[in-house]
Amino acid sequence: MSDDTDAGELPAMPQTGVYLVVTLTGSHYRIDFDQKTATRFPDPDDADPAKNLRQDENERPLLRMGALEIGHDLVMVLNIRGDGIPTVRRTTPVVSWVRIA
């Protein structure tokens, strides 16, 4: 598996490690496959509060995740509320990803 993500589809889904995923709108997601968590960081250059989501910048349990592909939306099922009721989050298209740990 290559960690170079300039374009194209990942050859295989990461199973371990921590990745930084960047979407078309500038949001960053820290996805920890070891701990099964995800954290969303909104674009710091966009001051529009309407684009903020519940639990931004808070690590949340990652229950399931769709394919991680450059140029495609990423779909994650998270425990956002902390009560076990799943929340589906769909990102804008992924523009890059890199392993950070």
Residue frames as qw, qx, qy, qz and C-alpha x, y, z in Angstrom:
[[0.000, 0.889, 0.457, 0.000, 0.00, 0.00, 0.00],
 [0.411, 0.329, 0.000, 0.850, 1.28, 3.43, -0.91],
 [0.200, -0.676, -0.460, 0.539, 0.85, 6.42, 1.33],
 [0.093, -0.175, 0.300, 0.933, 1.30, 8.78, -1.64],
 [0.259, 0.574, 0.747, -0.212, -2.14, 10.12, -2.40],
 [0.001, -0.295, 0.249, 0.922, -1.86, 12.60, -5.21],
 [0.615, 0.192, -0.233, -0.729, -4.58, 10.87, -7.23],
 [0.532, 0.116, -0.807, -0.227, -6.38, 7.63, -7.71],
 [0.826, -0.407, -0.155, -0.359, -7.85, 4.90, -5.59],
 [0.384, -0.590, 0.683, -0.192, -6.16, 3.27, -2.62],
 [0.473, 0.238, -0.821, -0.210, -5.01, -0.23, -3.50],
 [0.527, -0.329, -0.776, 0.108, -6.34, -1.51, -0.16],
 [0.411, -0.823, -0.126, -0.371, -8.14, -0.07, 2.84],
 [0.134, 0.512, -0.653, 0.542, -5.78, 0.80, 5.68],
 [0.740, -0.384, -0.546, -0.081, -6.21, -1.60, 8.58],
 [0.636, -0.527, -0.264, 0.498, -3.81, 0.00, 11.03],
 [0.409, 0.081, 0.052, 0.908, -2.29, 3.39, 11.65],
 [0.038, 0.752, 0.374, -0.541, -3.51, 6.96, 11.87],
 [0.403, 0.349, 0.507, 0.678, -4.37, 8.91, 8.72],
 [0.091, 0.535, 0.160, -0.824, -5.13, 12.51, 7.90],
 [0.334, 0.477, 0.724, 0.370, -7.82, 12.76, 5.23],
 [0.038, 0.388, 0.018, -0.921, -8.53, 16.11, 3.52],
 [0.404, 0.578, 0.709, 0.023, -11.77, 16.79, 1.65],
 [0.334, 0.527, 0.394, 0.675, -12.67, 19.19, -1.15],
 [0.216, -0.895, -0.244, -0.306, -14.18, 21.72, 1.28],
 [0.193, 0.656, -0.471, 0.557, -10.99, 21.80, 3.35],
 [0.772, -0.512, 0.187, -0.328, -12.21, 19.71, 6.25],
 [0.297, 0.465, -0.820, 0.153, -9.60, 17.41, 7.78],
 [0.896, -0.314, -0.058, -0.309, -10.37, 14.05, 9.34],
 [0.018, -0.526, 0.827, -0.199, -7.98, 12.23, 11.65],
 [0.915, -0.057, -0.190, -0.351, -8.87, 8.56, 11.31],
 [0.195, -0.527, 0.799, -0.213, -7.26, 6.16, 13.78],
 [0.782, 0.075, -0.522, -0.333, -7.67, 2.59, 12.58],
 [0.384, 0.133, -0.817, 0.410, -5.92, 1.22, 15.68],
 [0.100, 0.132, 0.627, -0.762, -8.31, 2.86, 18.14],
 [0.047, 0.509, 0.803, 0.307, -11.29, 2.85, 15.69],
 [0.058, -0.751, -0.359, 0.550, -11.93, 6.59, 16.07],
 [0.385, 0.515, 0.355, 0.678, -12.40, 9.60, 13.80],
 [0.193, -0.664, -0.267, 0.671, -12.07, 13.32, 14.48],
 [0.396, 0.711, 0.394, 0.427, -13.29, 16.09, 12.16],
 [0.303, -0.504, -0.055, 0.807, -11.54, 19.44, 11.94],
 [0.426, 0.829, 0.359, -0.045, -13.41, 22.04, 9.84],
 [0.565, 0.515, 0.076, 0.640, -11.51, 24.21, 7.38],
 [0.422, -0.529, -0.303, 0.671, -9.74, 26.78, 9.59],
 [0.141, -0.078, 0.251, 0.954, -9.98, 29.39, 6.82],
 [0.275, -0.438, -0.609, -0.601, -13.79, 29.15, 6.62],
 [0.051, -0.051, 0.552, -0.831, -15.52, 31.14, 9.36],
 [0.571, -0.194, -0.357, -0.713, -19.05, 30.07, 8.35],
 [0.339, -0.220, 0.769, -0.495, -20.54, 28.51, 11.52],
 [0.825, 0.193, 0.061, -0.528, -23.21, 26.77, 9.43],
 [0.719, 0.409, -0.559, -0.057, -20.54, 24.33, 8.28],
 [0.114, -0.415, 0.792, -0.434, -19.71, 23.21, 11.81],
 [0.721, -0.159, -0.607, -0.296, -20.92, 19.77, 12.83],
 [0.752, -0.601, 0.097, -0.252, -21.71, 18.21, 16.21],
 [0.865, -0.393, 0.231, 0.210, -18.60, 17.01, 18.01],
 [0.581, 0.736, -0.191, 0.291, -16.15, 18.77, 15.67],
 [0.195, 0.676, -0.570, 0.425, -12.60, 18.41, 16.98],
 [0.624, -0.376, 0.562, -0.392, -13.72, 15.66, 19.39],
 [0.149, 0.251, -0.939, -0.181, -12.56, 12.10, 18.83],
 [0.758, 0.017, 0.195, -0.622, -15.60, 9.84, 18.24],
 [0.593, -0.105, 0.797, 0.043, -15.91, 6.06, 17.90],
 [0.405, 0.387, -0.553, -0.617, -15.74, 4.89, 14.28],
 [0.754, 0.033, 0.558, -0.345, -18.26, 2.08, 13.85],
 [0.740, 0.323, 0.524, 0.270, -17.91, 1.51, 10.10],
 [0.013, 0.695, -0.267, -0.668, -16.37, 3.22, 7.11],
 [0.798, 0.570, 0.178, -0.085, -16.85, 3.02, 3.37],
 [0.802, 0.238, 0.132, 0.532, -14.06, 2.94, 0.81],
 [0.243, -0.811, 0.095, 0.523, -11.40, 5.63, 1.12],
 [0.643, 0.360, 0.454, 0.501, -10.85, 6.80, -2.46],
 [0.156, -0.352, 0.124, 0.915, -9.41, 10.00, -3.88],
 [0.191, -0.019, -0.483, -0.854, -12.15, 11.90, -5.75],
 [0.477, -0.406, -0.716, -0.310, -15.01, 10.17, -3.93],
 [0.493, -0.622, 0.143, -0.591, -17.07, 11.03, -0.87],
 [0.275, 0.143, -0.882, 0.354, -16.11, 9.17, 2.30],
 [0.664, -0.466, -0.248, -0.530, -18.96, 7.66, 4.29],
 [0.226, 0.202, -0.803, 0.513, -18.43, 6.94, 7.98],
 [0.629, -0.576, -0.428, -0.299, -20.76, 5.58, 10.63],
 [0.245, 0.343, -0.538, 0.730, -19.87, 7.16, 13.97],
 [0.428, -0.620, -0.629, 0.193, -21.14, 7.21, 17.54],
 [0.160, 0.530, -0.007, 0.833, -21.45, 11.01, 17.59],
 [0.484, -0.652, -0.089, -0.577, -23.96, 11.35, 20.41],
 [0.027, 0.404, -0.790, 0.462, -22.29, 8.86, 22.74],
 [0.666, -0.070, 0.444, -0.595, -25.48, 6.88, 23.24],
 [0.461, -0.048, 0.874, 0.146, -24.77, 4.07, 20.78],
 [0.575, 0.686, 0.409, -0.179, -27.17, 5.40, 18.16],
 [0.600, -0.019, 0.405, 0.689, -25.12, 5.60, 14.95],
 [0.238, 0.844, 0.040, -0.479, -24.73, 8.77, 12.91],
 [0.747, 0.333, 0.378, 0.433, -23.84, 8.56, 9.22],
 [0.060, -0.823, 0.153, 0.543, -21.43, 11.22, 7.99],
 [0.738, 0.464, 0.340, 0.353, -20.70, 11.73, 4.31],
 [0.329, -0.577, 0.160, 0.730, -17.82, 13.99, 3.34],
 [0.508, 0.784, -0.152, -0.324, -17.23, 15.96, 0.18],
 [0.899, 0.364, -0.200, 0.136, -14.79, 14.23, -2.20],
 [0.733, -0.544, 0.187, 0.363, -11.46, 13.20, -0.68],
 [0.440, 0.872, -0.212, 0.027, -8.54, 15.15, -2.17],
 [0.392, 0.547, -0.681, 0.289, -5.67, 13.62, -0.18],
 [0.851, -0.509, 0.001, -0.133, -4.75, 11.24, 2.59],
 [0.411, 0.584, -0.613, 0.338, -1.49, 10.56, 4.36],
 [0.798, -0.369, -0.444, 0.176, -0.41, 8.27, 7.17],
 [0.044, -0.819, 0.263, -0.508, 0.65, 10.37, 10.17],
 [0.386, -0.515, 0.683, -0.345, 1.32, 7.62, 12.75]]
